[in-house]
Amino acid sequence: MTNYCFMLPILPGGIELMKKWNEENIVNNTDHDAVMEAAGISRETVWIQRLSQGNFAVASFETNDPEYSFKVLATSNEPWAIKFREHLKKAHGMDIAHSPIQLNESTVSWNHTP
């Protein structure tokens, strides 16, 4: 399983939208769980990173295939997935259905082994 991390900008008012989205659409939501399972995502974590350049959502998905996971999230016809894509547009200005997420390029992979 890969811990795939990525960042998205947060538009003005987006932090409030993110918190409301979490409460209404993620916590104890079987529709969310079904879409994430179909996308091969077993864990999702999102942080808010406040920087002088603006606010960013730092997200982490545990998945075996990030490319497949994003493809499912971008193309699923499940009502929750459609709602999720609309949320991404409102909170982050991102339309993953028409502008797919480019996968990150790894430049450092360090592991301490005593």
QUIVEN-V557817 format. One record per helix or strand. SS is the DSSP state (2 for helix, 1 for strand). FROM is the first residue (numbers start at 1). TO is the last residue. If there is no record, write none. Layout:
ss;from;to
SS;FROM;TO
SS;FROM;TO
This chain:
ss;from;to
1;2;9
2;14;25
2;30;38
1;41;51
1;54;63
2;66;75
2;79;92
